[in-house]
């Protein structure tokens, strides 16, 4: 008689509020296991020659996105429910700010490289001496 009740207590989607400590602990353990597996696979992909050389970066990006998804759902409890709208908007704003900082930094560095490098006439003068 207690088995159906235990099954009902463990039947909670990741990121949703839990009614008891057992289901919450189980969700964290599942998240930890998934995060450890993804981390191990990332190290394995980077250190072996199983993937084609240029495909290693793509494989690591895919594993990194999966890792972010596991952390968002299992540890930060970000879901698509109506009560998480503020959390999702705050996350989207944070991603936007990080994206703008990264793009701005790359843009500034590329313009500095183009504008601050000595021209060909200066390099020719240095080689003539």
Backbone as CSV, one residue per row, in Angstrom:
resi,resn,N_x,N_y,N_z,CA_x,CA_y,CA_z,C_x,C_y,C_z
1,UNK,0.809,-1.199,0.000,0.000,0.000,0.000,0.851,1.261,0.000
2,UNK,2.073,1.177,0.529,2.917,2.365,0.555,3.635,2.587,-0.767
3,UNK,3.770,1.558,-1.595,4.479,1.723,-2.863,3.820,2.732,-3.793
4,UNK,2.493,2.671,-4.030,1.907,3.692,-4.909,2.085,5.100,-4.367
5,UNK,2.053,5.236,-3.030,2.244,6.565,-2.462,3.678,7.037,-2.690
6,UNK,4.690,6.140,-2.553,6.076,6.525,-2.799,6.285,6.865,-4.263
7,UNK,5.676,6.099,-5.177,5.799,6.408,-6.590,5.215,7.777,-6.903
8,UNK,4.111,8.109,-6.252,3.499,9.419,-6.468,4.391,10.536,-5.938
9,UNK,5.091,10.279,-4.827,5.962,11.303,-4.257,7.203,11.529,-5.125
10,UNK,7.667,10.502,-5.824,8.852,10.644,-6.658,8.522,11.119,-8.064
11,UNK,7.242,11.208,-8.393,6.815,11.589,-9.735,6.701,13.110,-9.836
12,UNK,7.860,13.770,-9.824,7.913,15.233,-9.906,8.878,15.589,-11.031
13,UNK,8.479,16.503,-11.871,9.340,16.923,-12.977,10.549,17.689,-12.436
14,UNK,11.689,17.598,-13.124,12.862,18.362,-12.688,12.561,19.857,-12.681
15,UNK,12.972,20.521,-11.618,12.752,21.954,-11.507,11.460,22.331,-10.812
16,UNK,10.552,21.383,-10.610,9.287,21.664,-9.936,9.472,21.513,-8.425
17,UNK,8.641,22.184,-7.627,8.748,22.049,-6.170,8.442,20.616,-5.733
18,UNK,9.183,20.140,-4.763,9.014,18.783,-4.263,8.255,18.808,-2.955
19,UNK,7.551,17.705,-2.694,6.744,17.650,-1.479,7.493,16.996,-0.323
20,UNK,8.556,16.281,-0.608,9.305,15.658,0.482,10.794,15.696,0.181
21,UNK,11.592,15.382,1.175,13.039,15.478,1.065,13.601,14.380,0.176
22,UNK,12.927,13.224,0.118,13.423,12.116,-0.696,13.392,12.459,-2.189
23,UNK,12.298,13.001,-2.653,12.215,13.327,-4.086,13.140,14.489,-4.436
24,UNK,13.305,15.433,-3.520,14.212,16.550,-3.778,15.663,16.071,-3.831
25,UNK,16.032,15.212,-2.894,17.381,14.660,-2.881,17.637,13.827,-4.130
26,UNK,16.640,13.045,-4.537,16.779,12.233,-5.741,16.986,13.111,-6.982
27,UNK,16.282,14.226,-7.047,16.449,15.137,-8.184,17.855,15.730,-8.206
28,UNK,18.382,16.106,-7.046,19.740,16.647,-6.986,20.777,15.583,-7.343
29,UNK,20.557,14.355,-6.892,21.499,13.275,-7.205,21.484,12.973,-8.706
30,UNK,20.304,12.969,-9.316,20.214,12.754,-10.762,20.929,13.889,-11.504
31,UNK,20.717,15.122,-11.081,21.405,16.260,-11.693,22.909,16.160,-11.539
32,UNK,23.366,15.765,-10.362,24.801,15.607,-10.125,25.372,14.507,-11.013
33,UNK,24.657,13.391,-11.121,25.128,12.293,-11.963,25.218,12.726,-13.429
34,UNK,24.195,13.421,-13.911,24.233,13.902,-15.291,25.373,14.892,-15.508
35,UNK,25.591,15.786,-14.555,26.674,16.767,-14.681,28.034,16.069,-14.682
36,UNK,28.208,15.075,-13.818,29.480,14.350,-13.790,29.703,13.556,-15.072
37,UNK,28.647,12.947,-15.601,28.767,12.194,-16.854,29.142,13.136,-18.000
38,UNK,28.462,14.272,-18.087,28.774,15.220,-19.157,30.191,15.779,-19.028
39,UNK,30.642,16.017,-17.807,32.006,16.495,-17.595,33.019,15.435,-18.007
40,UNK,32.774,14.195,-17.610,33.676,13.110,-17.990,33.732,12.904,-19.491
41,UNK,32.574,12.960,-20.152,32.537,12.808,-21.602,33.271,13.964,-22.275
42,UNK,33.158,15.160,-21.731,33.873,16.312,-22.305,35.384,16.104,-22.239
43,UNK,35.883,15.668,-21.092,37.312,15.405,-20.976,37.732,14.269,-21.905
44,UNK,36.893,13.240,-22.027,37.211,12.122,-22.894,37.269,12.558,-24.356
45,UNK,36.295,13.387,-24.777,36.269,13.866,-26.164,37.508,14.724,-26.452
46,UNK,37.899,15.546,-25.497,39.036,16.437,-25.718,40.368,15.694,-25.724
47,UNK,40.456,14.574,-25.016,41.755,13.907,-24.878,41.947,12.708,-25.803
48,UNK,40.900,12.288,-26.509,41.058,11.159,-27.423,40.872,11.627,-28.856
49,UNK,41.209,10.778,-29.778,41.067,11.098,-31.186,39.823,10.469,-31.795
50,UNK,38.816,10.211,-30.995,37.605,9.551,-31.484,36.854,10.440,-32.471
51,UNK,36.732,11.717,-32.157,36.074,12.648,-33.074,37.086,13.180,-34.080
52,UNK,36.584,13.515,-35.239,37.405,14.144,-36.278,37.930,15.463,-35.729
53,UNK,39.159,15.815,-35.993,39.840,16.979,-35.424,39.013,18.240,-35.324
54,UNK,38.504,18.784,-36.459,37.695,19.999,-36.367,36.355,19.783,-35.669
55,UNK,35.915,18.550,-35.535,34.638,18.276,-34.883,34.711,18.274,-33.370
56,UNK,35.918,18.281,-32.829,36.070,18.273,-31.369,35.469,19.524,-30.762
57,UNK,35.717,20.670,-31.368,35.169,21.932,-30.836,33.642,21.908,-30.865
58,UNK,33.072,21.397,-31.941,31.607,21.316,-32.029,31.070,20.365,-30.974
59,UNK,31.735,19.225,-30.790,31.310,18.277,-29.760,31.365,18.873,-28.366
60,UNK,32.422,19.633,-28.093,32.541,20.265,-26.772,31.482,21.343,-26.572
61,UNK,31.137,22.073,-27.629,30.079,23.085,-27.519,28.746,22.419,-27.230
62,UNK,28.455,21.308,-27.905,27.195,20.590,-27.667,27.151,20.077,-26.237
63,UNK,28.247,19.497,-25.761,28.282,19.011,-24.377,28.180,20.157,-23.372
64,UNK,28.759,21.310,-23.686,28.667,22.467,-22.783,27.228,22.974,-22.699
65,UNK,26.530,23.006,-23.836,25.126,23.441,-23.818,24.282,22.457,-23.022
66,UNK,24.552,21.160,-23.181,23.828,20.158,-22.394,24.122,20.329,-20.904
67,UNK,25.379,20.628,-20.580,25.757,20.859,-19.181,25.019,22.069,-18.604
68,UNK,24.920,23.148,-19.398,24.172,24.325,-18.934,22.706,23.983,-18.715
69,UNK,22.139,23.182,-19.607,20.740,22.771,-19.445,20.526,21.971,-18.173
70,UNK,21.443,21.058,-17.873,21.330,20.268,-16.637,21.391,21.177,-15.423
71,UNK,22.316,22.129,-15.416,22.438,23.032,-14.270,21.212,23.928,-14.122
72,UNK,20.696,24.428,-15.241,19.521,25.301,-15.164,18.306,24.561,-14.639
73,UNK,18.108,23.337,-15.065,16.898,22.603,-14.676,17.034,21.975,-13.301
74,UNK,18.131,21.269,-13.047,18.228,20.497,-11.809,18.693,21.317,-10.611
75,UNK,19.523,22.337,-10.824,20.075,23.070,-9.688,19.487,24.469,-9.534
76,UNK,19.230,25.163,-10.634,18.655,26.503,-10.555,17.141,26.494,-10.680
77,UNK,16.556,25.346,-10.991,15.108,25.134,-11.069,14.429,26.084,-12.045
78,UNK,15.077,26.311,-13.183,14.480,27.120,-14.243,13.615,26.205,-15.101
79,UNK,12.331,26.444,-15.126,11.422,25.662,-15.954,10.625,26.616,-16.829
80,UNK,9.771,26.061,-17.653,8.959,26.900,-18.540,7.586,27.176,-17.952
81,UNK,7.393,26.932,-16.692,6.096,27.168,-16.054,5.779,28.645,-15.939
82,UNK,4.502,28.968,-15.752,4.116,30.384,-15.669,4.671,31.096,-14.431
83,UNK,5.007,30.351,-13.387,5.528,30.992,-12.181,7.025,31.298,-12.283
84,UNK,7.664,30.864,-13.351,9.098,31.114,-13.520,9.397,32.170,-14.570
85,UNK,8.426,32.966,-14.923,8.629,33.967,-15.973,9.713,34.961,-15.594
86,UNK,9.700,35.431,-14.362,10.715,36.395,-13.925,12.109,35.786,-13.945
87,UNK,12.229,34.529,-13.540,13.528,33.864,-13.558,14.053,33.717,-14.985
88,UNK,13.172,33.348,-15.899,13.588,33.183,-17.291,13.974,34.526,-17.892
89,UNK,13.224,35.587,-17.587,13.573,36.919,-18.095,14.897,37.412,-17.512
90,UNK,15.136,37.158,-16.243,16.414,37.548,-15.632,17.563,36.770,-16.263
91,UNK,17.347,35.493,-16.528,18.368,34.695,-17.185,18.637,35.198,-18.600
92,UNK,17.593,35.506,-19.340,17.750,36.019,-20.707,18.491,37.362,-20.699
93,UNK,18.181,38.228,-19.734,18.877,39.512,-19.627,20.354,39.300,-19.313
94,UNK,20.655,38.364,-18.423,22.046,38.064,-18.104,22.807,37.533,-19.307
95,UNK,22.155,36.663,-20.077,22.788,36.137,-21.288,23.023,37.262,-22.291
96,UNK,22.068,38.177,-22.416,22.227,39.317,-23.319,23.411,40.184,-22.913
97,UNK,23.550,40.467,-21.643,24.656,41.296,-21.161,25.994,40.605,-21.417
98,UNK,26.076,39.319,-21.131,27.321,38.582,-21.375,27.644,38.590,-22.866
99,UNK,26.636,38.382,-23.717,26.840,38.398,-25.161,27.342,39.767,-25.624
100,UNK,26.738,40.853,-25.129,27.169,42.191,-25.518,28.598,42.485,-25.069
101,UNK,28.961,42.060,-23.885,30.324,42.277,-23.396,31.320,41.493,-24.243
102,UNK,30.986,40.248,-24.575,31.900,39.439,-25.391,32.061,40.018,-26.791
103,UNK,30.957,40.367,-27.447,31.025,40.912,-28.799,31.743,42.256,-28.794
104,UNK,31.448,43.108,-27.815,32.114,44.400,-27.718,33.610,44.257,-27.497
105,UNK,34.010,43.308,-26.669,35.432,43.090,-26.418,36.141,42.616,-27.683
106,UNK,35.541,41.672,-28.381,36.148,41.173,-29.623,36.216,42.279,-30.668
107,UNK,35.181,43.085,-30.751,35.150,44.192,-31.711,36.253,45.207,-31.407
108,UNK,36.378,45.575,-30.143,37.404,46.541,-29.744,38.795,45.986,-30.005
109,UNK,39.022,44.729,-29.664,40.346,44.145,-29.884,40.687,44.042,-31.368
110,UNK,39.710,43.725,-32.205,40.008,43.631,-33.635,40.307,45.007,-34.220
111,UNK,39.596,46.052,-33.773,39.870,47.401,-34.271,41.198,47.922,-33.743
112,UNK,41.538,47.559,-32.516,42.834,47.981,-31.999,43.951,47.313,-32.769
113,UNK,43.767,46.058,-33.129,44.785,45.354,-33.894,44.956,45.991,-35.265
114,UNK,43.844,46.368,-35.901,43.922,46.970,-37.237,44.458,48.395,-37.188
115,UNK,44.126,49.163,-36.161,44.481,50.576,-36.114,45.811,50.859,-35.424
116,UNK,46.306,49.962,-34.610,47.515,50.243,-33.850,48.732,49.494,-34.361
117,UNK,48.559,48.634,-35.325,49.707,47.944,-35.898,50.444,48.921,-36.808
118,UNK,51.775,48.850,-36.848,52.504,49.736,-37.756,52.216,49.350,-39.207
119,UNK,52.185,50.346,-40.053,51.913,50.123,-41.460,53.075,49.450,-42.157
120,UNK,52.890,49.061,-43.410,53.975,48.383,-44.132,55.194,49.270,-44.320
121,UNK,54.995,50.604,-44.446,56.148,51.486,-44.612,57.012,51.525,-43.353
122,UNK,56.411,51.389,-42.192,57.173,51.373,-40.953,57.934,50.058,-40.799
123,UNK,57.322,48.966,-41.167,58.031,47.690,-41.049,59.190,47.619,-42.036
124,UNK,59.024,48.233,-43.214,60.128,48.270,-44.182,61.276,49.114,-43.661
125,UNK,60.969,50.234,-42.960,62.034,51.063,-42.384,62.805,50.303,-41.318
126,UNK,62.092,49.534,-40.538,62.776,48.785,-39.467,63.666,47.695,-40.056
127,UNK,63.276,47.122,-41.170,64.075,46.054,-41.764,65.281,46.630,-42.510
128,UNK,65.249,47.880,-42.927,66.357,48.464,-43.674,67.534,48.785,-42.768
129,UNK,67.324,48.942,-41.497,68.427,49.300,-40.590,69.183,48.126,-40.196
